Amino acid sequence: MPAYSPLSLVFLAVLGAAASQPSLSDAQVSEKWNRLGNLSPYHKAPIPSGVKEVLPADCRVDQVMLTGRHGSRYPLASELIFITNMTAKLSSNAQAISRSRLPKELRFLENGYTSTLGHDDLTAVGRQELFDHGVNFRLRYQHLTADAILAGDQDRVIESAQWFGQGYFGRSWSEISGNAFSTIPEDNVTVSWITPMDTCPKWQYAFGGDAVTSWGNKYLPSITKRLNRLTPALRFTDADTHGALYACAYDYAALRTSPWCGAFTDQEIASFEYELDLLMNGAFGYNLPGDMGPTLGSLYVNKLIERFSNSSSDAKAVYLEFGHDTTIDMALTALGLAKDSPPLSPTGPVRPKRKFRTSEQVPFAAQMVWEKFSCDSSFHGPQIRLVLNDSPFPLTFCSKTSSDRSYGTCSFDAFVSKNSFSTSRQWGDAAWNATCGASSL
């Protein structure tokens, strides 16, 4: 029997457990799973109309920078309480519910519903997502070699980076991780492009949370009314309905199945997805006050430009870094990508064709990959491309030529010149302090 490391044995167990679960491609549920906002499982983003997915044959990637979100996780403690309270409500009404004539979508309640979800940590699904990403990244950029991984200093981010490393480096990961792996603190005294809001005193999570409350007051009551009309013994409140929606997303994040998703109509799931878009847009995107969104994201854009300019003495061909959905959202905001006009509103309506869509941009295990490439004749000079969740994401703000538009790319020089907002800002300067307030760092 071959000798496996403890980490490898855990991974084999994960594979075995995942294999016994319903397939991700199950046509009955797959589309609904992929419309759960930033709580969606990892899936390939749609290829924009008219954009070619593969670069011309005479092009080669010279540098690449990956910013990955951690994999599927258990609910945050602040979300788990909704599931816990909902489950307790069902338990206290169990006899009345079991005697009810349950509709098909709620028939799973005949035998009760229990939850064993933890909170905050990576799930088995999340571990598999990141391991697979590591393998696939190594295969995609075989001509480039990474020698280091950086992770935001939070457990689920660190573990995600470690699973990616196991997939990318293979059995040698345990030998090189001591030197190749590092973390950057996620606190209010460390300037970081991964969590820039932590050193912005005026930033508040409530900028997104308040929008969620407003939208919840609008969309949840009708769902609660419908569920209670179907089965009066439920006696759900809007908070219980919210808990059931969270259970749909997080059961799947942990187990790859949930009976709750089938309890909601497509329109109700769309309203929940919109709630999550409002949260991220309000706390980490375009609905932040003033210039706060692009100012926070400017730290990331400047880091990208610095690296692809090879202006530092330790410039690398490959950068592998891991953080959060917030990292990606703030970078997109600084670049003016996925921006809606008019802005998303907490009073609705839900616009099906909105540009800021967390299901497609920051699902669990999201991958923001920046490629700096050169070509023999298809393009002239260094070029840059964004591949977001395995699909090109057009850099519309700096594209100039028909080739740019065909591939979603632009020249690196045009990218830099069109990002003057970001390059004119540095952490702690007058512009930063005017937006964020002066820090005592």
GIPEWO-V917856 format. One record per helix or strand of 3 or more residues. SS is the DSSP state (H for helix, E for strand). FROM is the first residue (numbers start at 1). LEN is the number of residues. If there is no record, write none. Layout:
ss = {SS:SS}
from = {FROM:FROM}
len = {LEN:LEN}
This chain:
ss = {H:H:H:E:H:H:H:H:E:H:E:H:H:H:H:H:H:H:E:H:H:E:E:H:H:H:H}
from = {6:30:37:59:77:94:104:124:149:155:181:196:206:232:238:261:266:292:318:325:358:367:383:402:412:420:430}
len = {14:4:3:11:16:5:8:17:4:26:4:4:25:3:18:3:19:17:6:11:4:9:6:6:6:4:7}
